Every structure is written in structure tokens, then in C-alpha cells.
């Protein structure tokens, strides 16, 4: 990733974001097992990856180079390394000069893709692919290089070695490596039978809930996946979306002229504080957990104003956001999701808070194994029990629904429902704290 200045990481228009797509030994082995062309298999995996990233509202990269399209650039970089005296050629059966030496170009083998080169038919080594493609689109010096913790050695160390061998001015300002996923504090792996995919998670939880859950842990730390964590994230997303939706409803009742009142000092301070905390925490090695924590105060402020019917202060809050040049839906855009207006975006990529709220309700019903008609029927039964002063029965209905993650909300206008953390998991959460 390359940025034009230190603040432009928050403005993707001035940032070049590249994702390199390679064909490694594991993909080749898997393709041979399936009797499929490795390039075709890699393409299919890439398409699935794109779909998953769209579900999670991740911005697409500026460029997405594929190794099969960049063989000339790879060959040119290998030539530079040879010309600089930092590489040598050997026969297939020859020993390396040093056990730590690694291959820049591999001779063709049966069942593997290959291309012509000055060194015969073959394919690039894994490490050189990334160096050549990043140099093509970002130059030999760029700002941020990412990857998993497992790529530090040998992949990234070898990338550094060969990039510097090709150009002595090669430099990456920051290397960021993400931690692994654990399941209930146990490493996730196929061999342990606790392996799952993004798609499997999204069968029961909204993509925004998964996104918020992932952001709740610093990227360098292990992420402990558990049901309570997903339920908590889902509950928080609903709270955020409901708050913003209620706020929009208030604002829609007032015209532009009524929004020109003076801004109370405490309102301005609240916005400034959040903006400062966001920039500070995200500039501190992308410290997303601190950023999410900073959202609590402005959200609480908005809800307090909503519940006390102080609509004029909601208008002042919106005016303060405008005057400080904070983007529309600041909390939603910077904190939880990037709203998608793409016509080909997956269905789960909502374009407004009302859509997100409905989808979150639908997911909650699916987890509870109930339909909305069944929930509404339970509400009617409870209303009838309360009318007849059968309070034990009405309490039992409320508890039965709460047990499966459906919370009933009583108000002068009647009873409604919203998704909630199931009671058993709430008790587990309290015990853990």
C-alpha cells in the first residue's frame, strides 16, 4: 500500500492499495488432486475471496495483479538480481551454495504451470512473484506491506532480500502482520475439526457483526472466535444502526432552515473528542479496539437526547458534524462498515440503516428458529396474559423469547421486539467478567 501523505490512509482516493494474487505450491497440489488447471483453480478461489470481502464491506484494491499476467516483470527482476551479482544459476540436481538460498525460478515439472524464460521452461519462485508485482505498481519503496504472522519467515524476509538485491533503494516503511484465529481459545485448524469459513459464519450472523467482531481485536493479536463474541458484536451493530436510524428520523422532520441554530459547546466538544480519539487510535498502529470504545460516548449522547425528546439538540449535533467536515454517517462509515452503493453488491451489503436493521432481525429469527409471525403471536399471548393479570405467564413468555435472543420492548405505543444476546450467553458473559 502506498499513500501520498501521512493522513491519506483515511482517504482511499490518495492511496494505492494492491493485493497480489499468486499460485503457490499448495494451490498446484490441490489442483492436481482435483484434476483442474492450477490457474483456473486460483481464479475460482479469487472470485470466492472477492465475494467474501464484499460481504464484509471491505474496499476493493486499487490494483489486483495476478502472477500469470506478470511473467515479463518477474523475469526482468530476476535479471536485475543476477546482473547485480546477488544470484546464480544451477542445474536441477546441483547443490545450493548456501542452505538458506532460495529459488527465484523453478524448472518445469509435470502437473505444474510453466512459462518460457532465459533459464528454460519453468515458473517463478513464490517470493519473487510478490516483489516483482509490488515494484510494478508501488515502486521499490512504499509505505505498508501486510500479511499473516506465518509469512514473516521465510516469505517476507526473502522478499526483502531479493527486492534489495534488485534495487538497493528498496524499502518498506511499515510491515504489519495479523494474528491467527482461535476457537474458544484453541487454535483453529482442519485437523482439530474446528475449522469454518466466512460463508458458514454468515449463515447465522450479519456481515457487519462479523466485521465489528474482527475489529474488536488489534490486528496483531490472536482473535478468539466464540458464540458470545459474535452475539455481542451483533447486538452492538443493532444498537448503532438503530441509533443512527432514530437520529435520521428526527432530522427528517426538520427543514434546512431549522438546522442553523448555534451549537452548544458540549455538543461540539463531544464531536471533537471522538474525531481526535479516532485519528489518534487509528494512527497508533490501527488500534481499532480503542476506536470502537471511543464510539460509546457519542452514541450514548445521541440516545440520551432521543429518549428525552430533545430534538433541537439532535439537530445541533448534526450541525456540529457538518461544520467540522465529518462525513455523513461518520460513526457508521468509519467505525463499522463502508456503505455499498454498488449494483452488484451481495444482498447482505445493505445501503441504509433500515435495511441493516431488518437484516439483523432476520438473522436473529433464524438463530432463534422462529418466524416473525410466531414472535408477534407470542407478544399477543403476553398482552392477553397481562390484561388478565396472569403475570407469571406473561413473564414466562418474555423469558422464553429472551432465552433464544428475542427481547421484548414495552412502551406507551405497545410492545415491539429486537434482537438480543440469549440469556444463557449473557449469564456466561457476566460470569467471565
C-alpha positions as CSV (number, residue, x, y, z in Angstrom):
1,X,0.0,0.0,0.0
2,X,1.3,3.4,-0.9
3,X,0.0,6.7,0.5
4,X,0.7,10.2,-0.8
5,X,1.0,11.7,2.7
6,X,0.7,10.6,6.4
7,X,-3.0,11.4,6.7
8,X,-4.1,9.9,3.4
9,X,-4.6,6.4,4.7
10,X,-8.1,7.6,5.7
11,X,-8.7,8.9,2.2
12,X,-8.5,5.9,-0.2
13,X,-8.6,8.3,-3.2
14,X,-5.0,9.2,-2.5
15,X,-3.9,5.7,-1.5
16,X,-2.8,2.9,-3.9
17,X,-3.9,-0.4,-2.4
18,X,-2.6,-3.5,-4.1
19,X,-3.3,-7.2,-3.5
20,X,-1.1,-9.7,-5.2
21,X,-2.7,-12.9,-6.4
22,X,-0.2,-15.8,-6.7
23,X,-0.2,-19.5,-7.5
24,X,1.7,-21.3,-4.8
25,X,2.7,-25.0,-4.2
26,X,-0.4,-25.7,-2.2
27,X,-2.8,-24.5,-4.9
28,X,-0.8,-26.5,-7.5
29,X,-1.1,-29.6,-5.3
30,X,-4.8,-29.0,-4.7
31,X,-5.4,-28.5,-8.5
32,X,-3.7,-31.8,-9.2
33,X,-5.9,-33.6,-6.7
34,X,-9.0,-32.2,-8.4
35,X,-7.7,-32.7,-11.9
36,X,-8.1,-29.0,-12.5
37,X,-5.8,-26.4,-14.2
38,X,-4.0,-24.5,-11.3
39,X,-4.6,-21.1,-12.9
40,X,-8.3,-21.8,-13.2
41,X,-8.5,-23.0,-9.6
42,X,-6.7,-19.9,-8.5
43,X,-9.1,-17.8,-10.4
44,X,-12.1,-19.5,-8.8
45,X,-10.6,-19.0,-5.3
46,X,-10.1,-15.3,-6.1
47,X,-13.7,-14.9,-7.1
48,X,-14.8,-16.5,-3.9
49,X,-12.4,-14.2,-2.0
50,X,-13.9,-11.2,-3.7
51,X,-17.4,-12.2,-2.7
52,X,-16.4,-12.7,0.9
53,X,-14.7,-9.3,1.0
54,X,-17.8,-7.7,-0.5
55,X,-19.9,-9.3,2.2
56,X,-17.7,-7.8,4.9
57,X,-17.8,-4.3,3.2
58,X,-14.1,-4.2,2.5
59,X,-13.0,-1.7,0.0
60,X,-11.7,-3.3,-3.2
61,X,-8.0,-2.8,-4.0
62,X,-6.8,-0.2,-6.5
63,X,-4.9,-2.9,-8.4
64,X,-5.0,-6.7,-8.1
65,X,-2.1,-8.1,-10.2
66,X,-2.0,-11.8,-11.0
67,X,1.3,-13.7,-11.3
68,X,0.2,-15.3,-14.6
69,X,-0.1,-11.8,-16.2
70,X,3.3,-10.5,-14.9
71,X,5.8,-13.1,-16.0
72,X,7.8,-10.5,-18.1
73,X,8.2,-8.2,-15.0
74,X,9.3,-11.2,-12.8
75,X,11.9,-12.3,-15.4
76,X,13.2,-8.7,-15.6
77,X,13.6,-8.5,-11.8
78,X,15.5,-11.8,-11.7
79,X,17.8,-10.5,-14.5
80,X,18.5,-7.4,-12.3
81,X,19.4,-9.6,-9.3
82,X,21.7,-11.7,-11.5
83,X,23.3,-8.5,-13.0
84,X,23.9,-7.2,-9.5
85,X,25.8,-10.3,-8.6
86,X,23.3,-11.4,-6.0
87,X,22.0,-14.6,-7.6
88,X,23.4,-17.6,-9.5
89,X,22.1,-20.4,-11.8
90,X,22.4,-24.1,-11.0
91,X,21.3,-27.4,-12.6
92,X,18.3,-29.2,-11.1
93,X,20.4,-31.7,-9.3
94,X,23.1,-29.2,-8.1
95,X,23.5,-28.2,-4.5
96,X,22.8,-24.7,-3.4
97,X,25.8,-22.6,-2.4
98,X,24.1,-21.9,0.9
99,X,21.3,-23.9,2.6
100,X,19.5,-20.6,3.2
101,X,19.4,-19.7,-0.6
102,X,16.0,-19.9,-2.2
103,X,14.8,-20.3,-5.8
104,X,13.9,-17.3,-8.0
105,X,12.9,-19.5,-10.9
106,X,11.9,-23.2,-10.8
107,X,12.4,-25.7,-13.7
108,X,9.2,-27.0,-15.2
109,X,7.7,-30.2,-13.7
110,X,4.8,-32.4,-14.8
111,X,1.5,-31.1,-13.4
112,X,2.7,-27.6,-12.9
113,X,2.2,-24.4,-14.9
114,X,5.2,-23.2,-16.8
115,X,6.4,-20.3,-19.0
116,X,9.4,-19.6,-21.2
117,X,12.4,-17.8,-19.7
118,X,16.1,-17.3,-20.3
119,X,16.7,-20.2,-18.0
120,X,14.4,-22.6,-19.7
121,X,10.7,-23.6,-19.2
122,X,9.6,-23.1,-15.6
123,X,7.7,-20.9,-13.2
124,X,8.6,-18.2,-10.7
125,X,9.6,-18.9,-7.1
126,X,6.9,-17.9,-4.6
127,X,8.8,-15.0,-3.1
128,X,9.8,-13.2,-6.4
129,X,6.2,-13.0,-7.5
130,X,5.3,-10.6,-4.8
131,X,8.4,-8.5,-5.1
132,X,8.0,-8.0,-8.8
133,X,4.3,-7.2,-8.7
134,X,4.6,-4.7,-5.8
135,X,7.6,-3.0,-7.5
136,X,5.5,-2.7,-10.7
137,X,2.6,-0.9,-9.1
138,X,4.0,0.7,-5.9
139,X,7.7,1.1,-6.8
140,X,10.6,-0.3,-4.9
141,X,9.8,1.9,-1.9
142,X,6.3,2.1,-0.5
143,X,4.5,2.6,2.8
144,X,2.8,-0.5,4.1
145,X,3.2,-4.3,3.4
146,X,0.8,-6.7,5.1
147,X,0.3,-10.4,5.6
148,X,-0.2,-13.1,8.3
149,X,2.2,-13.8,11.1
150,X,3.2,-17.1,9.4
151,X,4.6,-15.1,6.4
152,X,7.3,-13.2,8.4
153,X,9.7,-16.1,7.7
154,X,10.6,-17.2,5.1
155,X,8.3,-15.3,2.7
156,X,8.7,-11.6,3.8
157,X,12.3,-12.0,4.8
158,X,13.1,-13.4,1.4
159,X,11.1,-10.6,-0.3
160,X,13.3,-8.1,1.5
161,X,16.4,-9.9,0.4
162,X,15.6,-10.1,-3.3
163,X,14.0,-6.7,-3.6
164,X,17.1,-5.1,-2.1
165,X,19.2,-7.3,-4.4
166,X,17.3,-5.9,-7.4
167,X,17.4,-2.3,-6.2
168,X,19.5,-1.0,-3.2
169,X,16.9,1.8,-2.6
170,X,14.2,-0.8,-1.9
171,X,12.3,-0.1,1.3
172,X,9.0,-0.7,3.1
173,X,8.2,1.8,5.8
174,X,5.9,-0.5,7.8
175,X,5.3,-4.2,8.0
176,X,2.0,-5.3,9.5
177,X,1.3,-8.9,10.3
178,X,-2.1,-10.2,11.5
179,X,-2.6,-12.7,14.3
180,X,-4.3,-16.1,13.9
181,X,-7.9,-17.1,14.7
182,X,-8.6,-19.3,17.7
183,X,-11.8,-21.1,18.6
184,X,-12.7,-20.8,22.3
185,X,-9.0,-20.2,22.9
186,X,-8.0,-23.2,20.8
187,X,-6.1,-22.9,17.5
188,X,-8.4,-23.2,14.5
189,X,-7.3,-26.0,12.2
190,X,-8.9,-28.6,9.9
191,X,-7.1,-31.4,11.9
192,X,-8.9,-30.4,15.1
193,X,-12.3,-30.3,13.4
194,X,-12.9,-26.7,14.4
195,X,-12.4,-25.1,11.0
196,X,-15.0,-22.9,9.4
197,X,-15.3,-20.4,6.6
198,X,-16.7,-16.8,6.4
199,X,-19.7,-18.2,4.5
200,X,-20.5,-20.5,7.3
201,X,-20.4,-17.7,9.9
202,X,-22.6,-15.5,7.6
203,X,-25.3,-18.2,7.6
204,X,-26.3,-17.1,11.1
205,X,-24.7,-13.7,11.6
206,X,-24.9,-10.4,9.7
207,X,-21.7,-9.5,7.9
208,X,-21.5,-6.2,9.9
209,X,-21.5,-8.3,13.1
210,X,-18.5,-10.3,11.9
211,X,-16.8,-7.2,10.8
212,X,-17.3,-5.5,14.2
213,X,-16.1,-8.7,15.9
214,X,-12.9,-8.7,13.9
215,X,-12.3,-5.0,14.6
216,X,-12.7,-5.6,18.3
217,X,-9.2,-7.2,18.5
218,X,-6.0,-5.5,17.5
219,X,-4.9,-7.0,14.2
220,X,-1.5,-8.2,15.6
221,X,-3.2,-10.2,18.4
222,X,-4.9,-13.6,18.1
223,X,-8.6,-13.4,17.5
224,X,-10.6,-15.7,19.8
225,X,-13.8,-16.7,18.0
226,X,-16.7,-17.7,20.2
227,X,-20.5,-17.6,20.0
228,X,-20.7,-15.0,22.8
229,X,-18.3,-12.7,20.9
230,X,-20.5,-12.9,17.7
231,X,-23.7,-12.4,19.7
232,X,-22.2,-9.3,21.4
233,X,-21.0,-7.9,18.1
234,X,-24.4,-8.4,16.5
235,X,-26.1,-6.7,19.5
236,X,-23.8,-3.8,19.2
237,X,-24.3,-3.4,15.5
238,X,-28.1,-3.3,16.0
239,X,-27.6,-0.6,18.7
240,X,-25.5,1.5,16.4
241,X,-27.8,1.1,13.4
242,X,-30.9,1.8,15.5
243,X,-29.4,4.9,17.0
244,X,-28.5,6.3,13.6
245,X,-31.9,5.4,12.1
246,X,-33.7,7.1,15.0
247,X,-31.4,10.2,14.6
248,X,-32.2,10.3,10.8
249,X,-35.9,10.2,11.6
250,X,-35.6,13.2,13.9
251,X,-33.6,15.1,11.3
252,X,-36.1,14.4,8.5
253,X,-38.8,16.2,10.5
254,X,-36.9,19.5,10.3
255,X,-36.0,21.5,7.2
256,X,-32.6,23.0,6.5
257,X,-33.6,26.4,7.9
258,X,-34.2,24.9,11.4
259,X,-30.7,23.4,11.4
260,X,-28.9,26.8,11.6
261,X,-29.1,27.2,15.3
262,X,-25.9,27.8,17.4
263,X,-24.1,24.7,18.5
264,X,-23.9,24.1,22.3
265,X,-20.3,23.9,23.5
266,X,-20.8,20.4,25.0
267,X,-22.1,19.2,21.6
268,X,-19.0,20.4,19.8
269,X,-16.7,19.0,22.4
270,X,-18.3,15.6,22.0
271,X,-17.7,15.5,18.3
272,X,-14.2,16.9,18.5
273,X,-13.3,14.4,21.2
274,X,-14.5,11.5,19.1
275,X,-12.8,12.7,16.0
276,X,-9.5,13.2,17.9
277,X,-9.7,9.8,19.5
278,X,-10.4,8.1,16.2
279,X,-7.4,9.7,14.5
280,X,-5.1,9.1,17.5
281,X,-6.0,5.4,17.9
282,X,-6.0,4.6,14.2
283,X,-2.7,6.4,13.8
284,X,-1.4,4.2,16.6
285,X,-0.9,1.0,14.6
286,X,-4.5,0.8,13.6
287,X,-5.7,0.3,17.2
288,X,-9.3,-0.5,16.3
289,X,-10.5,-1.7,19.8
290,X,-9.7,1.8,21.1
291,X,-11.5,3.4,18.2
292,X,-14.7,1.3,18.8
293,X,-14.6,2.2,22.5
294,X,-14.5,5.8,21.6
295,X,-17.8,5.4,19.8
296,X,-19.6,4.7,23.1
297,X,-19.8,8.3,24.4
298,X,-21.3,9.9,21.2
299,X,-23.7,7.1,20.8
300,X,-24.9,7.4,24.4
301,X,-25.2,11.1,24.0
302,X,-27.4,10.7,20.9
303,X,-29.6,8.1,22.7
304,X,-30.0,10.2,25.8
305,X,-31.2,13.1,23.6
306,X,-33.5,10.8,21.7
307,X,-35.1,9.4,24.8
308,X,-35.6,12.8,26.4
309,X,-37.2,14.1,23.2
310,X,-34.6,16.9,22.9
311,X,-34.8,17.0,19.1
312,X,-33.3,20.5,18.9
313,X,-30.0,19.1,20.4
314,X,-30.0,16.3,17.9
315,X,-30.1,19.0,15.2
316,X,-27.3,20.8,16.9
317,X,-25.3,17.6,16.9
318,X,-25.9,17.1,13.2
319,X,-24.9,20.7,12.6
320,X,-21.7,20.2,14.6
321,X,-20.8,17.2,12.5
322,X,-21.3,19.2,9.3
323,X,-19.3,22.2,10.4
324,X,-16.4,20.0,11.4
325,X,-16.4,18.4,7.9
326,X,-17.1,15.0,9.4
327,X,-18.5,12.7,6.7
328,X,-22.2,11.8,6.7
329,X,-22.8,8.7,8.9
330,X,-19.4,9.3,10.5
331,X,-19.8,6.6,13.1
332,X,-21.2,4.1,10.6
333,X,-18.7,4.8,7.9
334,X,-15.5,5.0,10.0
335,X,-16.5,2.6,12.8
336,X,-18.4,-0.3,11.5
337,X,-18.9,-0.5,7.7
338,X,-18.5,1.1,4.4
339,X,-21.9,1.5,2.9
340,X,-22.1,0.0,-0.6
341,X,-23.9,1.6,-3.5
342,X,-22.6,-1.0,-6.0
343,X,-25.4,-2.5,-8.0
344,X,-23.7,-5.9,-8.0
345,X,-23.0,-5.9,-4.2
346,X,-24.2,-9.0,-2.3
347,X,-27.7,-8.8,-0.8
348,X,-26.3,-8.6,2.7
349,X,-24.4,-5.4,1.8
350,X,-27.2,-3.0,2.9
351,X,-27.3,0.5,1.6
352,X,-29.1,2.1,4.6
353,X,-29.7,1.6,8.3
354,X,-33.3,0.4,7.9
355,X,-32.1,-2.4,5.6
356,X,-29.4,-3.4,8.0
357,X,-31.9,-3.4,10.9
358,X,-34.3,-5.6,9.0
359,X,-31.5,-8.0,8.1
360,X,-30.3,-8.1,11.7
361,X,-33.8,-9.1,12.8
362,X,-34.0,-11.8,10.1
363,X,-30.7,-13.3,11.3
364,X,-31.9,-13.2,14.9
365,X,-35.1,-15.0,14.0
366,X,-33.0,-17.6,12.1
367,X,-30.8,-18.2,15.2
368,X,-33.9,-18.4,17.4
369,X,-35.6,-20.9,14.9
370,X,-38.7,-18.7,14.9
371,X,-40.6,-16.7,12.3
372,X,-41.7,-13.1,12.9
373,X,-45.3,-14.2,12.9
374,X,-44.5,-16.6,15.7
375,X,-42.9,-13.8,17.7
376,X,-45.8,-11.5,17.1
377,X,-48.2,-14.3,18.3
378,X,-46.2,-14.6,21.5
379,X,-46.5,-10.9,22.0
380,X,-50.3,-11.1,21.6
381,X,-50.4,-14.0,24.1
382,X,-48.3,-12.0,26.6
383,X,-50.5,-8.9,26.1
384,X,-53.6,-11.1,26.8
385,X,-51.9,-12.6,29.9
386,X,-51.0,-9.1,31.3
387,X,-54.5,-7.8,30.6
388,X,-55.9,-10.8,32.6
389,X,-53.3,-10.1,35.4
390,X,-51.6,-13.5,34.7
391,X,-48.2,-12.1,35.3
392,X,-46.4,-15.4,35.8
393,X,-47.5,-16.5,32.4
394,X,-46.6,-13.1,30.8
395,X,-43.1,-13.2,32.5
396,X,-42.6,-16.8,31.2
397,X,-43.3,-15.8,27.6
398,X,-40.9,-12.9,27.9
399,X,-38.2,-15.2,29.3
400,X,-38.8,-17.9,26.7
401,X,-38.1,-15.4,24.0
402,X,-35.2,-13.9,25.8
403,X,-33.7,-17.4,26.1
404,X,-33.4,-17.6,22.3
405,X,-32.2,-14.0,21.8
406,X,-35.5,-12.1,21.3
407,X,-36.0,-9.1,23.7
408,X,-39.5,-7.5,24.2
409,X,-39.6,-3.7,24.5
410,X,-42.7,-2.2,26.2
411,X,-43.7,1.4,25.5
412,X,-46.8,3.5,25.6
413,X,-47.2,2.7,21.9
414,X,-47.2,-1.0,22.5
415,X,-44.7,-3.9,22.6
416,X,-42.1,-4.4,20.0
417,X,-39.1,-6.8,19.8
418,X,-35.4,-6.6,18.9
419,X,-32.5,-9.0,18.7
420,X,-30.6,-9.5,21.9
421,X,-27.9,-11.8,23.4
422,X,-29.6,-15.1,24.5
423,X,-29.9,-15.2,28.3
424,X,-27.6,-18.2,28.8
425,X,-24.8,-16.4,26.9
426,X,-25.5,-13.2,28.9
427,X,-25.0,-15.1,32.1
428,X,-21.8,-16.7,30.7
429,X,-20.6,-13.2,29.8
430,X,-21.3,-11.9,33.3
431,X,-19.5,-14.9,34.9
432,X,-16.5,-14.4,32.7
433,X,-16.2,-10.7,33.7
